[in-house]
């Protein structure tokens, strides 16, 4: 309420209590920032009204009079309630009068207040500029051939000194710095090791060193206690001696440059809103297995976008992936340098107008007819999971909900309370000697690990997919990976590593001396990386993203009818002609993987 004069003292106190209760529920979280401001302003109004009400009561008591009861709507003491309602308030007449006045004024377009996307906000842009400066200072944007061993095909960049920055999340607010560091960062769970990092000023909060209480601040006014409470918008930074786990890459990654058709550019206003049409290029990258799509976790220079930027000659952090593939999966990854193109493609992915075709190599003979499907030994634990044979497409359709039951390991399973998931599978070829089948896979929905989970449920797990019961037919490369990291460490010591001019020399020396890999060697490597990151199994699976088909609607042509003689075309063909005329299709594809070269994949059609 803006007019609080109509309320008595008890009602105002009740309002104040309710407002404070709302404030307690919204005390933490960036998304409640504007609501907190509004609630605080209203609390101030109520407190001011309470002061005025108390004064009026004292005056009335002094004069021997009592305050009159007023109408909550119009404020008149003599009101009998006739003012209540739409017409009683006179809103209809006021709205009509306003409409008449506005119709006489010259029309003008009202400016829309839009909020920048998450990646275009000042904090994100500043972080991106810091990342670009760091990448350039370290020279990490290099082609796949750099830091690659020709004998083992392993790529392992030398170690470097980096600053890792984490913005405080909503769930961290109200907790101490120490508790968050030990619970949220696995490598900082050791209290003694964390204390050593703090004593050498390698951990900062908002750019100020954090000191452990056991060490004490020693009168240092330029330090923060580890028991300090974290607040919204705080940032935690760490100076680390950075190692990356090796990946298996060819000397050159296959990249196709495809221009967006002019009619799609014009109809989606890509030139008008986002600049030059020369930027309307799509980079179709053939991602090798074991390589992540973008920098994440312990991967930076060994990510697909970084290596392609170095190979093609793009600026660091300029290549945007439009979607993601699992690190252990190979195949087509659509990227672009244009924010508008990325938004356009991602919108098609969210709108289910993208068809995807994968190839998988599975154990056993995959059924090719309805009779052979009867041999499926599927689990009966999930009542909502089912499969059916689609005779017109000669494929199996699986409808089984998927749930992420272990977010840390990323393990998913079929559960009744999972998200709806549908996949289709068709046999391409079968090899008796190895008892392996090449299967065409069509994910109708886009859940994480969907094809892997559904094939496991059918009893045909993907080869190499040890997470979902597939045989680990590849020899472990863990020893080679450890040796590559040890050699990279020695190379870094000889060349003093990759220099980072953004970090002081004292901090760099301290970070290197406290680094577990540099200090403990092989034991430190095994403690810092998982078995899959060290190529010990599950790092490569026989699942390949082969083809994508993206549909773009032509504006104003959704209902256009083709002038075709009714006697020469049936109704189904007419509908298909209308759809084809209303859509622009773009097909993207990579070469088939080596393990599928022997089969005739060219005859595989969309499912």
C-alpha positions as CSV (number, residue, x, y, z in Angstrom):
1,X,0.0,0.0,0.0
2,X,1.2,3.5,-0.8
3,X,-1.4,5.3,1.3
4,X,-1.0,4.0,4.9
5,X,-3.1,6.6,6.6
6,X,-6.2,4.3,6.4
7,X,-4.6,1.7,8.8
8,X,-4.5,1.8,12.6
9,X,-1.5,1.1,14.7
10,X,-2.2,-2.7,15.1
11,X,-2.6,-3.2,11.4
12,X,0.6,-1.3,10.6
13,X,2.5,-3.5,13.1
14,X,1.1,-6.6,11.5
15,X,2.2,-5.4,8.1
16,X,5.7,-4.7,9.4
17,X,6.0,-8.2,10.9
18,X,4.9,-9.7,7.6
19,X,7.3,-7.6,5.6
20,X,10.2,-8.6,7.9
21,X,9.2,-12.2,7.5
22,X,9.5,-11.9,3.7
23,X,12.9,-10.2,4.1
24,X,14.2,-13.1,6.1
25,X,13.2,-15.6,3.4
26,X,14.9,-13.4,0.7
27,X,18.0,-12.4,2.7
28,X,20.3,-14.4,0.4
29,X,20.5,-14.6,-3.4
30,X,21.3,-12.2,-6.2
31,X,17.9,-12.8,-7.9
32,X,16.1,-11.3,-4.8
33,X,18.1,-8.1,-4.8
34,X,15.4,-5.9,-6.3
35,X,12.7,-7.4,-4.1
36,X,14.8,-6.7,-1.0
37,X,15.1,-3.0,-2.0
38,X,11.3,-2.8,-2.5
39,X,10.6,-4.5,0.9
40,X,13.1,-2.2,2.7
41,X,11.4,0.9,1.2
42,X,8.0,-0.3,2.3
43,X,9.3,-1.1,5.8
44,X,10.5,2.5,6.1
45,X,7.1,3.8,5.0
46,X,5.4,1.6,7.7
47,X,7.7,2.7,10.4
48,X,7.1,6.4,9.4
49,X,3.4,5.8,9.5
50,X,3.6,4.1,12.9
51,X,5.4,7.2,14.2
52,X,2.6,9.4,12.9
53,X,-0.1,7.1,14.2
54,X,1.5,7.2,17.7
55,X,1.7,11.0,17.6
56,X,-2.0,11.3,16.5
57,X,-3.0,9.0,19.3
58,X,-1.2,11.1,21.9
59,X,-2.8,14.2,20.5
60,X,-6.3,12.7,20.6
61,X,-5.8,11.5,24.1
62,X,-4.7,14.9,25.2
63,X,-7.7,16.5,23.5
64,X,-10.0,13.8,25.0
65,X,-11.1,12.6,21.5
66,X,-11.0,9.2,19.8
67,X,-9.8,8.5,16.3
68,X,-12.5,7.8,13.8
69,X,-12.6,4.5,11.8
70,X,-11.9,5.2,8.1
71,X,-12.7,3.3,4.9
72,X,-9.6,1.3,3.8
73,X,-10.4,2.1,0.2
74,X,-11.3,5.8,0.0
75,X,-10.2,6.9,3.5
76,X,-13.6,8.6,4.2
77,X,-15.0,8.1,7.7
78,X,-18.6,8.4,6.5
79,X,-18.2,5.9,3.6
80,X,-20.7,3.1,3.7
81,X,-18.8,0.8,1.4
82,X,-20.3,2.1,-1.9
83,X,-16.8,2.9,-3.2
84,X,-15.8,-0.7,-3.4
85,X,-15.6,-2.4,-6.8
86,X,-14.4,-1.5,-10.3
87,X,-17.1,1.0,-11.2
88,X,-17.3,2.4,-7.6
89,X,-13.7,3.5,-7.9
90,X,-14.3,5.3,-11.1
91,X,-11.7,3.3,-12.9
92,X,-13.8,2.7,-16.0
93,X,-14.3,6.4,-16.6
94,X,-10.6,7.2,-16.0
95,X,-9.5,4.4,-18.4
96,X,-11.8,5.6,-21.1
97,X,-10.6,9.2,-20.6
98,X,-7.0,8.1,-20.8
99,X,-7.6,6.1,-24.0
100,X,-9.3,9.1,-25.7
101,X,-6.3,11.4,-24.7
102,X,-3.7,8.8,-25.9
103,X,-5.5,8.4,-29.3
104,X,-5.0,12.2,-30.0
105,X,-1.3,12.0,-29.3
106,X,1.2,11.1,-32.2
107,X,2.1,7.4,-32.1
108,X,5.6,6.6,-31.0
109,X,7.5,3.3,-30.4
110,X,8.0,2.6,-26.7
111,X,11.6,1.7,-25.9
112,X,11.8,-1.8,-24.4
113,X,14.0,-2.2,-21.4
114,X,15.8,-5.5,-21.9
115,X,18.4,-7.1,-19.6
116,X,21.7,-8.2,-21.1
117,X,22.2,-11.9,-21.4
118,X,24.4,-13.6,-18.8
119,X,27.4,-13.6,-21.0
120,X,27.1,-9.9,-21.8
121,X,26.9,-8.5,-18.3
122,X,29.8,-6.4,-17.0
123,X,31.1,-9.0,-14.6
124,X,31.2,-11.7,-17.2
125,X,32.8,-9.4,-19.8
126,X,35.5,-8.5,-17.3
127,X,36.1,-12.1,-16.5
128,X,36.3,-12.9,-20.3
129,X,38.9,-10.1,-20.8
130,X,41.0,-11.5,-17.9
131,X,40.8,-15.0,-19.4
132,X,41.9,-13.7,-22.9
133,X,44.8,-11.8,-21.3
134,X,45.9,-14.9,-19.4
135,X,45.6,-17.1,-22.5
136,X,47.7,-14.7,-24.6
137,X,50.3,-14.3,-21.8
138,X,50.7,-18.1,-21.5
139,X,50.4,-18.8,-25.3
140,X,47.9,-21.5,-24.7
141,X,45.8,-21.0,-27.9
142,X,47.8,-23.4,-30.0
143,X,47.0,-25.9,-32.8
144,X,46.6,-29.6,-31.9
145,X,50.1,-30.4,-33.2
146,X,51.7,-28.2,-30.5
147,X,52.7,-30.1,-27.3
148,X,51.7,-33.4,-29.1
149,X,53.8,-36.6,-29.2
150,X,53.9,-38.2,-32.6
151,X,54.5,-41.6,-31.1
152,X,51.6,-41.8,-28.7
153,X,49.3,-39.0,-30.1
154,X,49.1,-37.6,-26.6
155,X,48.9,-33.9,-26.2
156,X,50.2,-32.5,-22.9
157,X,51.0,-28.8,-22.5
158,X,53.7,-27.8,-20.0
159,X,52.6,-26.6,-16.6
160,X,51.9,-22.9,-16.0
161,X,51.0,-20.4,-13.2
162,X,47.3,-19.4,-13.3
163,X,44.8,-17.5,-11.3
164,X,41.5,-19.4,-10.8
165,X,38.5,-17.1,-10.0
166,X,35.2,-18.4,-8.6
167,X,32.2,-16.1,-8.0
168,X,30.4,-16.8,-4.7
169,X,27.2,-18.9,-5.3
170,X,24.0,-18.3,-3.4
171,X,24.4,-21.4,-1.3
172,X,27.8,-20.2,-0.1
173,X,26.4,-16.9,1.3
174,X,26.4,-16.9,5.1
175,X,29.1,-19.5,5.4
176,X,32.7,-18.9,6.3
177,X,35.5,-18.8,3.7
178,X,37.2,-21.8,5.4
179,X,34.1,-24.1,5.3
180,X,33.4,-23.3,1.7
181,X,37.0,-23.9,0.6
182,X,37.0,-27.3,2.3
183,X,33.6,-28.5,1.2
184,X,33.4,-27.1,-2.4
185,X,37.0,-27.6,-3.6
186,X,38.1,-31.3,-3.5
187,X,41.8,-30.4,-3.6
188,X,41.5,-28.1,-0.6
189,X,39.8,-30.5,1.8
190,X,43.2,-31.2,3.6
191,X,43.3,-28.6,6.4
192,X,47.2,-28.6,6.6
193,X,47.6,-28.1,2.9
194,X,45.0,-25.3,2.9
195,X,46.8,-23.6,5.8
196,X,50.0,-23.7,3.8
197,X,48.4,-22.0,0.8
198,X,46.9,-19.3,3.0
199,X,50.2,-18.7,4.8
200,X,51.8,-18.0,1.3
201,X,48.9,-15.6,0.3
202,X,47.8,-17.9,-2.6
203,X,44.1,-17.5,-1.7
204,X,42.3,-14.2,-2.0
205,X,38.8,-12.8,-1.4
206,X,38.0,-9.8,-3.6
207,X,41.7,-9.4,-4.2
208,X,42.7,-9.4,-0.5
209,X,44.8,-12.3,0.9
210,X,42.9,-14.8,3.2
211,X,44.7,-15.9,6.3
212,X,43.9,-18.9,8.4
213,X,42.9,-18.3,12.1
214,X,45.6,-20.7,13.2
215,X,48.2,-18.5,11.5
216,X,46.7,-15.2,12.7
217,X,46.6,-11.9,10.9
218,X,49.6,-10.6,12.9
219,X,48.2,-7.0,12.7
220,X,48.1,-7.3,8.9
221,X,45.3,-4.9,7.9
222,X,45.6,-6.1,4.3
223,X,44.4,-9.6,5.0
224,X,41.0,-11.3,5.7
225,X,40.4,-14.0,8.3
226,X,39.3,-17.4,7.0
227,X,36.4,-17.3,9.4
228,X,34.9,-14.3,7.7
229,X,31.4,-14.7,6.3
230,X,30.9,-14.8,2.5
231,X,28.5,-12.4,0.9
232,X,26.8,-12.1,-2.4
233,X,29.0,-10.8,-5.3
234,X,32.2,-11.9,-3.5
235,X,34.9,-13.6,-5.6
236,X,37.4,-16.2,-4.4
237,X,40.7,-16.5,-6.3
238,X,43.5,-19.0,-6.1
239,X,47.0,-18.9,-7.6
240,X,47.9,-22.4,-8.8
241,X,50.6,-24.3,-10.6
242,X,48.4,-25.6,-13.4
243,X,48.7,-29.1,-15.0
244,X,46.4,-30.5,-17.6
245,X,45.6,-34.2,-18.1
246,X,46.7,-35.4,-21.6
247,X,44.2,-36.0,-24.4
248,X,44.4,-38.2,-27.6
249,X,44.3,-35.9,-30.7
250,X,45.4,-36.1,-34.4
251,X,47.9,-33.6,-35.7
252,X,45.0,-31.6,-37.2
253,X,41.3,-31.5,-36.4
254,X,38.9,-31.6,-39.3
255,X,37.0,-28.3,-39.5
256,X,34.5,-27.3,-42.2
257,X,33.5,-23.7,-42.7
258,X,29.8,-23.4,-43.8
259,X,28.1,-20.1,-44.6
260,X,24.6,-19.5,-43.4
261,X,22.3,-19.0,-46.4
262,X,21.3,-15.4,-47.2
263,X,17.6,-16.0,-46.8
264,X,18.1,-17.3,-43.2
265,X,20.3,-14.2,-42.5
266,X,17.8,-11.8,-43.8
267,X,14.7,-13.4,-42.2
268,X,16.3,-13.6,-38.8
269,X,17.8,-10.1,-39.0
270,X,21.3,-11.3,-38.3
271,X,22.9,-8.4,-40.3
272,X,20.7,-5.7,-38.8
273,X,21.0,-6.6,-35.2
274,X,24.4,-8.3,-34.9
275,X,26.6,-6.9,-37.6
276,X,28.4,-8.2,-40.6
277,X,27.1,-11.2,-42.6
278,X,30.7,-12.3,-43.2
279,X,30.6,-13.4,-39.6
280,X,27.7,-15.8,-40.4
281,X,29.9,-18.8,-40.6
282,X,29.4,-22.2,-38.9
283,X,32.5,-24.2,-38.0
284,X,31.7,-28.0,-38.1
285,X,34.4,-29.6,-36.0
286,X,35.1,-33.3,-35.8
287,X,35.8,-33.6,-32.1
288,X,38.2,-36.4,-31.1
289,X,37.1,-38.7,-28.2
290,X,38.8,-37.8,-24.9
291,X,38.7,-34.1,-25.7
292,X,36.2,-31.8,-23.9
293,X,34.2,-29.3,-26.0
294,X,35.2,-26.2,-24.0
295,X,37.5,-25.3,-21.1
296,X,36.1,-26.9,-17.9
297,X,37.5,-28.6,-14.8
298,X,41.2,-29.4,-15.3
299,X,41.1,-28.8,-19.1
300,X,42.0,-25.5,-20.8
301,X,44.4,-25.7,-23.7
302,X,43.4,-29.3,-24.3
303,X,39.8,-28.3,-25.1
304,X,38.3,-28.4,-28.6
305,X,37.5,-24.7,-28.9
306,X,41.0,-23.7,-27.8
307,X,42.7,-26.0,-30.2
308,X,40.5,-25.0,-33.2
309,X,41.1,-21.4,-32.4
310,X,44.8,-22.0,-32.6
311,X,44.5,-24.1,-35.7
312,X,42.2,-21.7,-37.7
313,X,43.8,-18.5,-36.4
314,X,40.8,-17.1,-34.4
315,X,41.1,-14.9,-31.3
316,X,41.1,-16.6,-27.9
317,X,37.6,-17.3,-26.4
318,X,36.0,-16.2,-29.7
319,X,34.7,-19.7,-30.8
320,X,31.3,-20.5,-29.3
321,X,30.0,-24.1,-29.2
322,X,26.3,-24.3,-30.0
323,X,25.9,-27.6,-28.1
324,X,28.0,-30.1,-26.2
325,X,29.2,-33.7,-26.5
326,X,30.4,-35.9,-23.8
327,X,34.2,-35.9,-23.5
328,X,34.4,-39.6,-24.3
329,X,32.3,-39.2,-27.4
330,X,33.6,-38.2,-30.8
331,X,32.0,-36.5,-33.8
332,X,30.2,-33.4,-35.1
333,X,30.4,-30.3,-32.9
334,X,28.8,-27.1,-34.3
335,X,30.6,-23.9,-33.3
336,X,30.5,-20.3,-34.4
337,X,32.1,-16.9,-33.7
338,X,28.8,-15.0,-33.8
339,X,26.6,-14.7,-30.8
340,X,23.6,-14.3,-33.0
341,X,24.3,-17.5,-34.9
342,X,24.9,-19.4,-31.7
343,X,21.6,-18.1,-30.3
344,X,19.8,-19.1,-33.5
345,X,21.2,-22.7,-33.5
346,X,20.6,-23.1,-29.8
347,X,17.1,-22.0,-30.2
348,X,16.5,-24.7,-32.8
349,X,18.0,-27.3,-30.4
350,X,15.7,-26.2,-27.7
351,X,12.7,-26.1,-30.1
352,X,13.3,-29.7,-31.2
353,X,13.8,-28.7,-34.8
354,X,17.2,-30.4,-35.0
355,X,17.6,-34.0,-36.1
356,X,20.6,-35.9,-34.9
357,X,22.1,-39.2,-36.2
358,X,24.8,-41.1,-34.3
359,X,26.7,-44.2,-35.0
360,X,27.5,-46.7,-32.2
361,X,29.4,-49.9,-32.0
362,X,27.8,-52.3,-29.4
363,X,28.5,-55.8,-28.2
364,X,26.4,-58.6,-29.5
365,X,24.0,-58.9,-32.5
366,X,21.5,-56.0,-32.5
367,X,18.1,-57.1,-33.7
368,X,17.0,-56.2,-37.2
369,X,13.4,-57.5,-37.1
370,X,10.5,-57.7,-34.7
371,X,11.0,-61.4,-34.1
372,X,14.6,-60.9,-33.0
373,X,13.5,-58.2,-30.6
374,X,11.8,-60.8,-28.4
375,X,15.2,-61.8,-27.1
376,X,15.6,-58.5,-25.3
377,X,16.4,-59.1,-21.6
378,X,15.4,-55.6,-20.3
379,X,15.1,-54.7,-16.7
380,X,11.6,-54.7,-15.2
381,X,12.4,-52.3,-12.3
382,X,11.1,-49.3,-14.1
383,X,7.4,-49.8,-15.0
384,X,7.3,-46.7,-17.3
385,X,10.2,-47.9,-19.5
386,X,9.2,-49.6,-22.7
387,X,10.3,-50.4,-26.3
388,X,8.4,-51.0,-29.5
389,X,9.2,-52.1,-33.1
390,X,8.6,-49.5,-35.8
391,X,7.9,-51.5,-38.9
392,X,7.8,-48.5,-41.3
393,X,11.3,-47.4,-40.3
394,X,12.7,-50.9,-39.4
395,X,14.0,-49.6,-36.1
396,X,13.4,-49.9,-32.3
397,X,12.0,-47.1,-30.3
398,X,12.8,-46.9,-26.6
399,X,10.7,-44.8,-24.2
400,X,12.4,-44.8,-20.8
401,X,12.7,-41.9,-18.3
402,X,16.3,-41.0,-17.3
403,X,17.4,-39.5,-14.0
404,X,20.8,-38.2,-12.9
405,X,21.4,-40.3,-9.7
406,X,25.0,-39.4,-9.1
407,X,25.8,-35.8,-10.2
408,X,29.4,-36.0,-9.0
409,X,30.2,-38.9,-11.3
410,X,27.6,-38.0,-13.9
411,X,26.0,-41.4,-13.7
412,X,22.4,-41.6,-15.0
413,X,19.9,-44.5,-14.8
414,X,16.3,-45.3,-15.9
415,X,13.9,-44.4,-13.1
416,X,10.2,-43.9,-12.8
417,X,10.7,-40.3,-11.6
418,X,13.2,-39.4,-14.4
419,X,12.7,-37.1,-17.3
420,X,10.9,-38.4,-20.4
421,X,13.4,-39.8,-23.0
422,X,12.9,-41.3,-26.4
423,X,15.5,-42.9,-28.7
424,X,15.4,-44.9,-31.9
425,X,18.0,-47.6,-33.0
426,X,18.5,-49.4,-36.3
427,X,21.1,-52.1,-37.2
428,X,23.6,-51.1,-39.8
429,X,25.9,-54.1,-39.9
430,X,27.0,-57.0,-37.8
431,X,30.4,-58.7,-37.7
432,X,30.4,-62.3,-36.5
433,X,34.1,-62.7,-35.8
434,X,34.2,-59.8,-33.2
435,X,30.5,-60.2,-32.3
436,X,30.0,-56.5,-32.7
437,X,27.1,-54.5,-34.3
438,X,27.2,-51.0,-35.8
439,X,23.9,-49.3,-34.8
440,X,22.4,-46.0,-36.1
441,X,21.1,-44.0,-33.2
442,X,18.5,-41.2,-33.4
443,X,17.8,-39.3,-30.1
444,X,14.3,-37.9,-30.3
445,X,14.8,-36.1,-27.0
446,X,18.1,-34.7,-25.7
447,X,18.8,-36.0,-22.2
448,X,22.4,-36.4,-21.0
449,X,23.9,-39.8,-21.7
450,X,20.5,-40.8,-23.3
451,X,21.8,-43.1,-26.0
452,X,24.3,-44.8,-23.7
453,X,21.7,-45.5,-21.0
454,X,19.1,-46.8,-23.5
455,X,21.5,-49.1,-25.2
456,X,22.6,-50.5,-21.8
457,X,19.0,-51.1,-20.9
458,X,18.5,-53.0,-24.2
459,X,21.4,-55.2,-23.2
460,X,23.8,-53.8,-25.9
461,X,26.2,-51.5,-24.1
462,X,28.5,-49.4,-26.1
463,X,32.1,-50.7,-26.5
464,X,34.5,-48.9,-24.2
465,X,31.7,-47.4,-22.1
466,X,32.8,-48.9,-18.8
467,X,30.4,-46.4,-16.9
468,X,27.4,-48.2,-18.3
469,X,28.6,-51.8,-18.5
470,X,30.4,-51.8,-21.8
471,X,33.6,-53.9,-22.2
472,X,36.9,-51.9,-22.0
473,X,38.4,-53.3,-25.2
474,X,41.0,-50.5,-25.4
475,X,44.4,-51.0,-23.7
476,X,44.9,-48.6,-20.8
477,X,47.0,-45.6,-21.6
478,X,47.3,-44.6,-18.0
479,X,51.1,-45.2,-17.8
480,X,51.6,-43.2,-21.0
481,X,49.5,-40.4,-19.6
482,X,51.4,-40.3,-16.4
483,X,54.7,-40.4,-18.3
484,X,53.5,-37.5,-20.5
485,X,52.7,-35.4,-17.3
486,X,56.1,-36.2,-15.8
487,X,57.9,-35.2,-19.0
488,X,55.9,-32.0,-19.2
489,X,56.8,-31.2,-15.6
490,X,60.5,-31.7,-16.5
491,X,60.1,-29.6,-19.6
492,X,58.5,-26.9,-17.4
493,X,61.4,-26.9,-15.0
494,X,63.9,-26.6,-17.7
495,X,62.1,-23.7,-19.4
496,X,60.7,-22.3,-16.1
497,X,57.2,-23.3,-17.4
498,X,55.0,-21.0,-19.3
499,X,55.5,-17.5,-17.8
500,X,52.6,-15.5,-16.6
501,X,53.4,-11.8,-16.3
502,X,50.1,-11.2,-14.5
503,X,51.3,-12.9,-11.3
504,X,54.2,-11.8,-9.1
505,X,57.4,-13.9,-9.0
506,X,57.1,-14.7,-5.3
507,X,53.5,-16.0,-5.7
508,X,54.6,-18.1,-8.7
509,X,57.5,-19.7,-6.8
510,X,55.2,-20.4,-3.8
511,X,52.5,-22.0,-6.0
512,X,55.1,-24.2,-7.7
513,X,56.7,-25.3,-4.4
514,X,53.3,-26.2,-2.9
515,X,52.0,-28.0,-6.1
516,X,51.3,-31.6,-5.3
517,X,52.3,-32.9,-8.8
518,X,55.6,-31.0,-8.7
519,X,56.3,-32.1,-5.1
520,X,55.1,-35.7,-5.1
521,X,55.5,-36.7,-8.7
522,X,53.5,-39.8,-9.8
523,X,51.7,-40.0,-6.5
524,X,50.6,-36.4,-6.9
525,X,49.4,-37.0,-10.4
526,X,47.3,-40.0,-9.4
527,X,45.8,-38.0,-6.5
528,X,45.0,-34.9,-8.7
529,X,43.3,-36.6,-11.6
530,X,40.7,-39.4,-12.0
531,X,41.4,-42.7,-13.8
532,X,39.4,-41.6,-16.8
533,X,41.3,-38.3,-17.0
534,X,44.5,-40.3,-17.0
535,X,43.1,-42.4,-19.9
536,X,42.8,-45.5,-17.7
537,X,39.5,-46.6,-19.1
538,X,36.2,-45.0,-20.2
539,X,38.0,-42.1,-21.8
540,X,37.1,-43.3,-25.4
541,X,33.8,-44.9,-26.3
542,X,32.5,-46.1,-29.7
543,X,29.8,-43.4,-30.0
544,X,30.1,-40.9,-32.8
545,X,27.9,-37.9,-33.6
546,X,27.7,-38.3,-37.4
547,X,25.0,-36.0,-38.9
548,X,22.8,-33.1,-37.8
549,X,19.9,-31.6,-39.8
550,X,18.8,-28.1,-38.7
551,X,15.4,-26.8,-39.8
552,X,14.8,-23.1,-40.3
553,X,11.2,-21.8,-40.8
554,X,10.5,-19.3,-43.5
555,X,8.5,-16.5,-42.1
556,X,5.0,-16.2,-43.7
557,X,5.3,-19.5,-45.5
558,X,4.0,-21.9,-42.9
559,X,0.6,-22.2,-44.6
560,X,1.6,-21.7,-48.2
561,X,0.1,-24.2,-50.6
562,X,1.8,-25.5,-53.7
563,X,-0.3,-25.3,-56.9
564,X,-0.2,-29.0,-57.8
565,X,-2.9,-31.1,-59.5
566,X,-4.9,-33.0,-56.9
567,X,-5.1,-36.0,-59.2
568,X,-1.3,-36.4,-59.3
569,X,-0.6,-36.1,-55.6
570,X,-2.2,-37.6,-52.5
571,X,-2.9,-35.7,-49.4
572,X,0.2,-36.9,-47.5
573,X,2.4,-35.8,-50.4
574,X,0.7,-32.4,-50.4
575,X,1.3,-31.9,-46.7
576,X,4.9,-32.9,-47.2
577,X,5.3,-30.4,-50.1
578,X,3.8,-27.6,-47.9
579,X,6.3,-28.5,-45.1
580,X,9.2,-28.6,-47.5
581,X,8.3,-25.2,-48.9
582,X,8.0,-23.7,-45.5
583,X,11.4,-24.9,-44.2
584,X,15.1,-24.4,-45.1
585,X,17.2,-27.4,-44.2
586,X,20.9,-27.4,-43.4
587,X,22.8,-30.6,-43.2
588,X,26.0,-31.0,-41.3
589,X,28.1,-34.2,-41.2
590,X,31.6,-35.6,-40.5
591,X,33.4,-38.6,-41.8
592,X,32.5,-41.9,-40.3
593,X,34.8,-43.1,-37.6
594,X,37.5,-45.7,-38.3
595,X,35.6,-48.5,-36.5
596,X,32.7,-48.0,-38.9
597,X,34.7,-47.7,-42.2
598,X,34.0,-51.2,-43.3
599,X,30.1,-51.0,-43.2
600,X,28.0,-49.2,-45.8
601,X,26.9,-46.2,-43.7
602,X,26.0,-44.2,-46.8
603,X,22.7,-46.1,-47.0
604,X,21.6,-45.1,-43.5
605,X,18.6,-42.8,-43.5
606,X,17.1,-40.5,-40.9
607,X,15.0,-42.4,-38.3
